């Protein structure tokens, strides 16, 4: 059975600050349909980080992001995969900071498929982990998270 990408790339900003002020960029979500046979008539599901403000994290700790998955279709879908990839962090002026690699932050992928009813939504939790060895250049930076997911008909 072919798995179809129904939602890709919700550009959602989550902050990884050692002091954790609120992120300056609003949360947004968007998705694109893959157009594969049997699912091309489906609208893409939406991925939206609904955690609100930043979650306080320090080197070696973990936190969580609440993510809402919405089904705009009139049929059930099953989200079989959801992942988030941290991007290059930026400072308060939105400049990239080369001394702080994006790899100091990781997000565990969703490990259990979730069914979403027609025109419904579900919230899932994504676990964010910070490396034990965080360079000083990472203090007070914002890490953008790019979410992506795969879904099939329910």
Phi and psi restraints in degrees (value plus and minus 20) as a CYANA .aco file:
   2 UNK   PHI     -98.8   -58.8
   2 UNK   PSI     114.8   154.8
   3 UNK   PHI    -112.6   -72.6
   3 UNK   PSI     116.0   156.0
   4 UNK   PHI    -134.9   -94.9
   4 UNK   PSI     118.4   158.4
   5 UNK   PHI    -100.5   -60.5
   5 UNK   PSI      93.2   133.2
   6 UNK   PHI    -124.9   -84.9
   6 UNK   PSI     -37.3     2.7
   7 UNK   PHI    -162.7  -122.7
   7 UNK   PSI     106.3   146.3
   8 UNK   PHI    -158.1  -118.1
   8 UNK   PSI     116.6   156.6
   9 UNK   PHI      48.7    88.7
   9 UNK   PSI      38.4    78.4
  10 UNK   PHI     -99.7   -59.7
  10 UNK   PSI      93.4   133.4
  11 UNK   PHI     -99.2   -59.2
  11 UNK   PSI      75.6   115.6
  12 UNK   PHI    -138.6   -98.6
  12 UNK   PSI     111.5   151.5
  13 UNK   PHI    -114.8   -74.8
  13 UNK   PSI     104.0   144.0
  14 UNK   PHI    -140.1  -100.1
  14 UNK   PSI     117.7   157.7
  15 UNK   PHI    -114.9   -74.9
  15 UNK   PSI     116.5   156.5
  16 UNK   PHI    -135.5   -95.5
  16 UNK   PSI      71.0   111.0
  17 UNK   PHI    -133.7   -93.7
  17 UNK   PSI     128.2   168.2
  18 UNK   PHI     -97.5   -57.5
  18 UNK   PSI     -42.5    -2.5
  19 UNK   PHI    -129.4   -89.4
  19 UNK   PSI     -35.4     4.6
  20 UNK   PHI      36.2    76.2
  20 UNK   PSI      41.2    81.2
  21 UNK   PHI     -92.6   -52.6
  21 UNK   PSI     147.1   187.1
  22 UNK   PHI     -85.0   -45.0
  22 UNK   PSI     125.0   165.0
  23 UNK   PHI     -82.4   -42.4
  23 UNK   PSI     127.1   167.1
  24 UNK   PHI    -107.6   -67.6
  24 UNK   PSI     -41.5    -1.5
  25 UNK   PHI    -117.8   -77.8
  25 UNK   PSI     110.2   150.2
  26 UNK   PHI     -87.6   -47.6
  26 UNK   PSI     132.4   172.4
  27 UNK   PHI     -91.5   -51.5
  27 UNK   PSI     116.1   156.1
  28 UNK   PHI    -155.7  -115.7
  28 UNK   PSI     139.6   179.6
  29 UNK   PHI    -162.9  -122.9
  29 UNK   PSI     124.4   164.4
  30 UNK   PHI    -172.8  -132.8
  30 UNK   PSI     144.4   184.4
  31 UNK   PHI    -170.9  -130.9
  31 UNK   PSI     140.8   180.8
  32 UNK   PHI    -152.4  -112.4
  32 UNK   PSI     120.2   160.2
  33 UNK   PHI    -107.7   -67.7
  33 UNK   PSI     123.0   163.0
  34 UNK   PHI    -104.0   -64.0
  34 UNK   PSI     -41.2    -1.2
  35 UNK   PHI      52.9    92.9
  35 UNK   PSI       5.8    45.8
  36 UNK   PHI     -95.9   -55.9
  36 UNK   PSI     139.2   179.2
  37 UNK   PHI     -77.5   -37.5
  37 UNK   PSI     116.1   156.1
  38 UNK   PHI      66.9   106.9
  38 UNK   PSI     -35.1     4.9
  39 UNK   PHI    -150.8  -110.8
  39 UNK   PSI     -18.9    21.1
  40 UNK   PHI     -84.4   -44.4
  40 UNK   PSI     -40.0     0.0
  41 UNK   PHI    -103.5   -63.5
  41 UNK   PSI     -27.8    12.2
  42 UNK   PHI    -104.1   -64.1
  42 UNK   PSI     123.5   163.5
  43 UNK   PHI    -100.7   -60.7
  43 UNK   PSI     128.5   168.5
  44 UNK   PHI     -88.9   -48.9
  44 UNK   PSI     126.3   166.3
  45 UNK   PHI     -97.5   -57.5
  45 UNK   PSI     136.1   176.1
  46 UNK   PHI    -121.7   -81.7
  46 UNK   PSI     126.2   166.2
  47 UNK   PHI    -140.1  -100.1
  47 UNK   PSI     102.5   142.5
  48 UNK   PHI    -158.6  -118.6
  48 UNK   PSI      98.8   138.8
  49 UNK   PHI     -93.6   -53.6
  49 UNK   PSI      96.0   136.0
  50 UNK   PHI    -132.5   -92.5
  50 UNK   PSI      -0.6    39.4
  51 UNK   PHI     -84.8   -44.8
  51 UNK   PSI     -40.3    -0.3
  52 UNK   PHI      64.9   104.9
  52 UNK   PSI    -152.2  -112.2
  53 UNK   PHI     -88.4   -48.4
  53 UNK   PSI     157.4   197.4
  54 UNK   PHI     -87.0   -47.0
  54 UNK   PSI     132.5   172.5
  55 UNK   PHI    -119.7   -79.7
  55 UNK   PSI     110.3   150.3
  56 UNK   PHI     -88.3   -48.3
  56 UNK   PSI     104.3   144.3
  57 UNK   PHI    -153.0  -113.0
  57 UNK   PSI     125.3   165.3
  58 UNK   PHI    -148.0  -108.0
  58 UNK   PSI     144.6   184.6
  59 UNK   PHI     -71.1   -31.1
  59 UNK   PSI     112.1   152.1
  60 UNK   PHI      63.7   103.7
  60 UNK   PSI     -17.7    22.3
  61 UNK   PHI    -123.4   -83.4
  61 UNK   PSI     156.4   196.4
  62 UNK   PHI    -159.0  -119.0
  62 UNK   PSI     136.0   176.0
  63 UNK   PHI    -163.7  -123.7
  63 UNK   PSI    -187.5  -147.5
  64 UNK   PHI    -159.2  -119.2
  64 UNK   PSI     128.2   168.2
  65 UNK   PHI    -135.9   -95.9
  65 UNK   PSI     112.7   152.7
  66 UNK   PHI    -109.2   -69.2
  66 UNK   PSI     107.9   147.9
  67 UNK   PHI    -143.4  -103.4
  67 UNK   PSI     107.0   147.0
  68 UNK   PHI    -117.9   -77.9
  68 UNK   PSI     108.7   148.7
  69 UNK   PHI    -128.8   -88.8
  69 UNK   PSI     105.2   145.2
  70 UNK   PHI    -138.4   -98.4
  70 UNK   PSI     116.9   156.9
  71 UNK   PHI    -127.8   -87.8
  71 UNK   PSI      87.6   127.6
  72 UNK   PHI    -104.1   -64.1
  72 UNK   PSI     -15.8    24.2
  73 UNK   PHI    -108.6   -68.6
  73 UNK   PSI     146.9   186.9
  74 UNK   PHI    -118.4   -78.4
  74 UNK   PSI      -2.3    37.7
  75 UNK   PHI    -152.3  -112.3
  75 UNK   PSI     138.1   178.1
  76 UNK   PHI     -85.1   -45.1
  76 UNK   PSI     125.8   165.8
  77 UNK   PHI    -148.9  -108.9
  77 UNK   PSI     138.6   178.6
  78 UNK   PHI    -141.3  -101.3
  78 UNK   PSI      97.8   137.8
  79 UNK   PHI    -102.6   -62.6
  79 UNK   PSI      92.8   132.8
  80 UNK   PHI    -115.0   -75.0
  80 UNK   PSI     -35.9     4.1
  81 UNK   PHI    -172.4  -132.4
  81 UNK   PSI     117.5   157.5
  82 UNK   PHI    -164.9  -124.9
  82 UNK   PSI     108.4   148.4
  83 UNK   PHI    -157.5  -117.5
  83 UNK   PSI     141.8   181.8
  84 UNK   PHI    -157.0  -117.0
  84 UNK   PSI     114.2   154.2
  85 UNK   PHI    -136.5   -96.5
  85 UNK   PSI     102.6   142.6
  86 UNK   PHI     -89.8   -49.8
  86 UNK   PSI     120.3   160.3
  87 UNK   PHI    -118.1   -78.1
  87 UNK   PSI    -198.7  -158.7
  88 UNK   PHI     -83.1   -43.1
  88 UNK   PSI     105.7   145.7
  89 UNK   PHI     -88.4   -48.4
  89 UNK   PSI     135.9   175.9
  90 UNK   PHI    -148.0  -108.0
  90 UNK   PSI     135.1   175.1
  91 UNK   PHI    -107.7   -67.7
  91 UNK   PSI    -193.5  -153.5
  92 UNK   PHI     -84.4   -44.4
  92 UNK   PSI     -40.7    -0.7
  93 UNK   PHI    -112.2   -72.2
  93 UNK   PSI     -11.6    28.4
  94 UNK   PHI      46.9    86.9
  94 UNK   PSI       8.4    48.4
  95 UNK   PHI    -116.1   -76.1
  95 UNK   PSI     120.2   160.2
  96 UNK   PHI     -86.7   -46.7
  96 UNK   PSI     126.1   166.1
  97 UNK   PHI    -136.7   -96.7
  97 UNK   PSI      79.2   119.2
  98 UNK   PHI     -83.5   -43.5
  98 UNK   PSI     -42.3    -2.3
  99 UNK   PHI     -97.4   -57.4
  99 UNK   PSI     -20.8    19.2
 100 UNK   PHI    -145.8  -105.8
 100 UNK   PSI      84.3   124.3
 101 UNK   PHI     -95.3   -55.3
 101 UNK   PSI     128.1   168.1
 102 UNK   PHI     -83.2   -43.2
 102 UNK   PSI     -41.3    -1.3
 103 UNK   PHI     -88.7   -48.7
 103 UNK   PSI     -27.2    12.8
 104 UNK   PHI     -93.3   -53.3
 104 UNK   PSI     -33.6     6.4
 105 UNK   PHI    -137.5   -97.5
 105 UNK   PSI     115.3   155.3
 106 UNK   PHI    -156.9  -116.9
 106 UNK   PSI     133.7   173.7
 107 UNK   PHI    -147.2  -107.2
 107 UNK   PSI     105.2   145.2
 108 UNK   PHI     -92.6   -52.6
 108 UNK   PSI     112.1   152.1
 109 UNK   PHI     -88.2   -48.2
 109 UNK   PSI     135.8   175.8
 110 UNK   PHI     -83.7   -43.7
 110 UNK   PSI     108.8   148.8
 111 UNK   PHI    -123.9   -83.9
 111 UNK   PSI     -24.5    15.5
 112 UNK   PHI    -147.5  -107.5
 112 UNK   PSI     102.6   142.6
 113 UNK   PHI     -78.5   -38.5
 113 UNK   PSI     127.7   167.7
 114 UNK   PHI    -147.3  -107.3
 114 UNK   PSI     117.8   157.8
 115 UNK   PHI    -110.6   -70.6
 115 UNK   PSI     120.3   160.3
 116 UNK   PHI    -144.1  -104.1
 116 UNK   PSI     102.2   142.2
 117 UNK   PHI     -88.7   -48.7
 117 UNK   PSI     144.7   184.7
 118 UNK   PHI     -73.3   -33.3
 118 UNK   PSI     112.5   152.5
 119 UNK   PHI      36.2    76.2
 119 UNK   PSI       3.1    43.1
 120 UNK   PHI    -126.6   -86.6
 120 UNK   PSI    -198.2  -158.2
 121 UNK   PHI    -170.8  -130.8
 121 UNK   PSI     134.6   174.6
 122 UNK   PHI    -157.2  -117.2
 122 UNK   PSI     135.2   175.2
 123 UNK   PHI    -133.3   -93.3
 123 UNK   PSI     117.5   157.5
 124 UNK   PHI    -145.9  -105.9
 124 UNK   PSI     140.6   180.6
 125 UNK   PHI    -129.7   -89.7
 125 UNK   PSI     112.6   152.6
 126 UNK   PHI    -130.3   -90.3
 126 UNK   PSI     108.4   148.4
 127 UNK   PHI    -108.7   -68.7
 127 UNK   PSI     105.9   145.9
 128 UNK   PHI    -125.6   -85.6
 128 UNK   PSI     111.2   151.2
 129 UNK   PHI    -142.5  -102.5
 129 UNK   PSI     121.5   161.5
 130 UNK   PHI    -130.8   -90.8
 130 UNK   PSI     113.8   153.8
 131 UNK   PHI     -78.1   -38.1
 131 UNK   PSI     133.3   173.3
 132 UNK   PHI     -88.8   -48.8
 132 UNK   PSI     -49.8    -9.8
 133 UNK   PHI    -127.3   -87.3
 133 UNK   PSI      68.4   108.4
 134 UNK   PHI    -126.6   -86.6
 134 UNK   PSI     101.6   141.6
 135 UNK   PHI     -81.2   -41.2
 135 UNK   PSI     130.2   170.2
 136 UNK   PHI     -78.8   -38.8
 136 UNK   PSI     -47.5    -7.5
 137 UNK   PHI     -83.3   -43.3
 137 UNK   PSI     -34.9     5.1
 138 UNK   PHI    -104.3   -64.3
 138 UNK   PSI     -29.2    10.8
 139 UNK   PHI     -79.9   -39.9
 139 UNK   PSI     109.7   149.7
 140 UNK   PHI      43.6    83.6
 140 UNK   PSI      12.5    52.5
 141 UNK   PHI    -120.5   -80.5
 141 UNK   PSI     139.9   179.9
 142 UNK   PHI    -126.6   -86.6
 142 UNK   PSI     107.4   147.4
 143 UNK   PHI    -124.0   -84.0
 143 UNK   PSI      96.1   136.1
 144 UNK   PHI     -93.1   -53.1
 144 UNK   PSI     120.6   160.6
 145 UNK   PHI    -132.4   -92.4
 145 UNK   PSI     111.7   151.7
 146 UNK   PHI    -128.6   -88.6
 146 UNK   PSI      95.5   135.5
 147 UNK   PHI    -110.8   -70.8
 147 UNK   PSI     126.3   166.3
 148 UNK   PHI    -166.5  -126.5
 148 UNK   PSI     134.1   174.1
 149 UNK   PHI    -175.7  -135.7
 149 UNK   PSI     143.8   183.8
 150 UNK   PHI    -146.0  -106.0
 150 UNK   PSI     122.9   162.9
 151 UNK   PHI    -162.7  -122.7
 151 UNK   PSI     139.6   179.6
 152 UNK   PHI    -149.7  -109.7
 152 UNK   PSI     149.8   189.8
 153 UNK   PHI     -83.9   -43.9
 153 UNK   PSI     124.2   164.2
